[in-house]
Amino acid sequence: MKIKHILKAVFISSTFASHSYASDVSYNFLQASIVSTEVDTSSYISDKSIDGSGIILQGSFPVNEDIYLIATANIQSFDYNIDTEYLSLGLGYHTNVLGADISAGLSMLAADVEPPISSNDDKGTLVFASLRKRINNKYEFGLNYSQSDLFDDTFNETSISFLISTPANSQLVIMYSNLDSSDTRGDANSISFGFRRNYK
């Protein structure tokens, strides 16, 4: 069992941070989501995948009309008693282009992966960008991309998000993400369901 590759592959799952927002969505909000992840480990162990689940907590706080702070905590537990913890804090900038919201920014990362025998932690950076479009007053669609550097590896995430507005400045959030690694030769797929409370 190549524990180095397994730990990197499992870490892939903890970078689903969803650093993206829309022009009609408040940049002053709190969000909580449950997440389920499948990591492809067929190159390293007999099991074709490792499964995990956990929670994602996010907060966004406006600095001014264009710039915002974003913080994320992603905590998941996987098969083989592997636990992951991912924290990020960054700045983003957004602007409206032809009715769609374009957002980009940079976050600082801290990650910890705890297998049964020893733990692995590291710090790094994440660059993110997104395009979000309001379909109507109730629905919103988003395309998101991010690249992070951790554990001497580069991780690329592509995700699709779908938000449904509900009363009292809140939204239901559904997101599907795919992440691949330049070193592990595997990828991870994640789906999350959450609730966002906007504070305008």
C-alpha positions in Angstrom: 0.0 0.0 0.0 1.5 3.3 -1.1 0.5 5.4 1.9 2.0 8.6 0.5 -0.3 8.4 -2.6 -3.3 7.3 -0.5 -2.9 10.3 1.8 -2.6 12.7 -1.1 -5.6 11.1 -2.8 -7.7 11.4 0.3 -6.6 15.0 0.8 -8.0 15.7 -2.6 -11.5 15.5 -1.0 -10.8 18.1 1.6 -10.2 20.9 -1.0 -13.8 21.2 -2.1 -14.1 24.7 -0.8 -16.4 26.3 -3.3 -14.8 29.7 -3.5 -17.4 31.3 -5.7 -20.4 33.7 -5.5 -22.9 35.4 -7.7 -23.7 39.1 -8.2 -27.2 38.6 -6.8 -26.0 36.6 -3.8 -24.9 38.4 -0.6 -21.2 38.5 0.1 -22.1 38.6 3.8 -23.3 35.1 4.6 -22.8 32.0 6.6 -23.2 28.5 5.1 -23.3 25.0 6.4 -23.2 21.9 4.1 -23.0 18.1 4.4 -20.6 16.5 1.9 -20.1 12.9 0.6 -16.8 12.1 -1.3 -15.5 9.1 -3.3 -11.7 9.1 -3.9 -10.3 6.9 -6.7 -7.5 4.7 -5.2 -7.5 1.9 -7.8 -3.8 2.6 -8.6 -2.7 2.0 -5.0 -4.9 -0.6 -3.2 -7.3 -3.4 -4.1 -10.3 -1.3 -3.2 -11.3 0.9 -6.2 -12.2 3.8 -4.0 -12.2 5.3 -0.5 -15.4 6.9 0.7 -15.8 9.7 3.2 -18.3 12.2 4.5 -18.4 15.3 6.7 -19.3 18.9 7.0 -18.3 22.2 5.3 -18.7 25.5 7.1 -18.2 28.8 5.2 -18.4 32.5 5.9 -18.1 35.4 3.5 -17.7 39.0 4.7 -17.6 42.1 2.4 -14.7 44.5 2.7 -16.3 46.9 0.2 -18.5 46.6 -2.9 -16.0 44.6 -4.8 -13.7 42.8 -2.3 -14.6 40.2 0.2 -13.1 37.9 2.8 -13.8 34.2 2.6 -13.2 31.5 5.2 -13.8 27.7 4.9 -13.5 24.7 7.2 -13.9 21.3 5.7 -13.8 18.3 8.0 -14.3 14.7 6.7 -13.8 11.1 7.9 -12.9 8.3 5.5 -12.5 4.5 5.3 -9.5 3.1 7.1 -9.9 5.5 9.9 -8.5 8.4 8.0 -9.6 11.9 9.0 -9.0 15.2 7.1 -9.2 18.8 8.2 -8.9 21.7 5.8 -9.0 25.4 6.7 -8.7 28.3 4.3 -8.8 32.1 4.6 -8.6 34.5 1.6 -9.6 37.6 -0.3 -11.7 37.6 -3.4 -12.7 40.2 -6.0 -15.8 40.2 -8.1 -17.3 42.2 -11.0 -20.3 42.0 -13.3 -19.8 41.2 -17.0 -22.8 41.0 -19.3 -25.1 40.1 -16.5 -22.9 37.3 -15.0 -20.6 37.6 -12.0 -16.9 37.0 -12.4 -15.0 36.3 -9.3 -11.3 35.5 -8.6 -9.1 35.4 -5.5 -6.3 33.9 -3.4 -6.6 31.9 -0.2 -4.0 30.6 2.3 -4.5 26.9 3.2 -3.8 24.7 6.2 -4.5 21.0 5.9 -4.1 18.0 8.2 -4.6 14.3 7.2 -4.6 11.8 10.1 -4.2 8.1 9.2 -4.2 5.5 12.0 -0.4 5.6 12.4 0.8 9.1 11.9 -0.5 12.5 10.8 0.5 14.7 7.8 0.0 18.5 7.8 1.0 21.2 5.4 0.3 24.8 4.4 -0.1 26.2 0.9 -2.1 28.5 -1.4 -5.2 28.3 -3.5 -6.1 30.4 -6.5 -9.8 30.4 -7.5 -12.1 31.8 -10.2 -15.8 31.4 -11.0 -18.5 32.5 -13.3 -22.0 32.7 -11.8 -25.3 33.5 -13.6 -28.7 34.2 -12.1 -31.3 32.3 -14.1 -34.2 34.2 -12.5 -35.3 35.4 -9.0 -35.2 31.9 -7.6 -32.4 29.9 -9.3 -28.7 30.4 -9.8 -26.0 28.4 -11.7 -22.3 28.5 -11.3 -19.1 27.2 -12.9 -16.0 27.2 -10.6 -12.3 26.4 -10.9 -9.5 26.4 -8.4 -5.9 25.2 -8.1 -4.1 24.5 -4.9 -0.6 23.6 -4.0 -0.1 21.3 -0.9 1.9 18.2 0.0 4.3 18.8 -2.9 1.5 18.4 -5.3 -0.9 20.5 -7.4 -4.7 19.9 -7.2 -7.2 21.1 -9.8 -10.9 21.4 -8.9 -13.8 21.9 -11.3 -17.3 22.2 -9.8 -20.9 23.0 -10.8 -23.2 24.7 -8.3 -27.0 25.1 -8.2 -28.7 27.4 -5.7 -32.4 27.7 -4.9 -33.6 30.8 -3.2 -35.9 30.4 -0.2 -37.7 33.0 2.1 -35.8 35.2 4.5 -32.7 35.8 2.5 -31.6 32.2 2.4 -30.7 29.6 -0.2 -30.4 25.9 -0.6 -27.0 25.0 -2.2 -26.3 21.9 -4.3 -22.8 21.4 -5.6 -20.9 18.7 -7.6 -17.1 18.8 -7.7 -14.4 16.8 -9.4 -10.7 17.2 -8.3 -7.6 15.7 -9.8 -4.0 15.6 -8.8 -0.9 16.0 -10.9 0.9 13.3 -8.8 -1.6 10.7 -7.5 -3.0 9.9 -11.0 -6.4 9.7 -9.4 -9.3 11.9 -8.8 -12.2 12.5 -6.4 -15.8 13.2 -6.8 -17.9 15.0 -4.2 -21.5 16.2 -3.8 -22.7 18.5 -1.1 -26.0 19.8 0.1 -26.2 23.0 2.2 -28.1 26.0 3.5 -26.8 29.5 3.2 -28.1 32.4 5.3 -27.5 35.8 3.7 -27.0 39.0 5.7 -27.6 42.0 3.5 
